[in-house]
Amino acid sequence: MNAPVKIDPLRTILGELPADEHERRSKLMAYRNAASAMIAQTQSDTARALAFLACDWIAPFLFDRAAPVAFLDRLTVLVSRLLKTAITAEEIDGLLQEAERYDH
């Protein structure tokens, strides 16, 4: 039986990358995947909007070879904060919905 082949989209599209740059782009890809999942699953409009914003920031730079590593670092910080805020917004919306159920 053949072993499954693991395809690395970053290396497939961009070719070989320095290890530090690959690590940063991989992290951004993981954030993009998490944001995409949140968009599909959340009931919170605010959380969804923040997750869309995270995706919008990541999309143009993930596979852009011209994006410097320092920029990718700052982008990672921004997107991380957006997703943390989205998670918090989702929790707050859940608490508000729960409170509304008890008020009626």
Summary of the structure (lengths in Angstrom):
residues: 104
radius of gyration: 17.4
end to end distance: 60.4
largest distance: 60.4
contacts: 273
relative contact order: 0.15
helix: 79%
strand: 0%
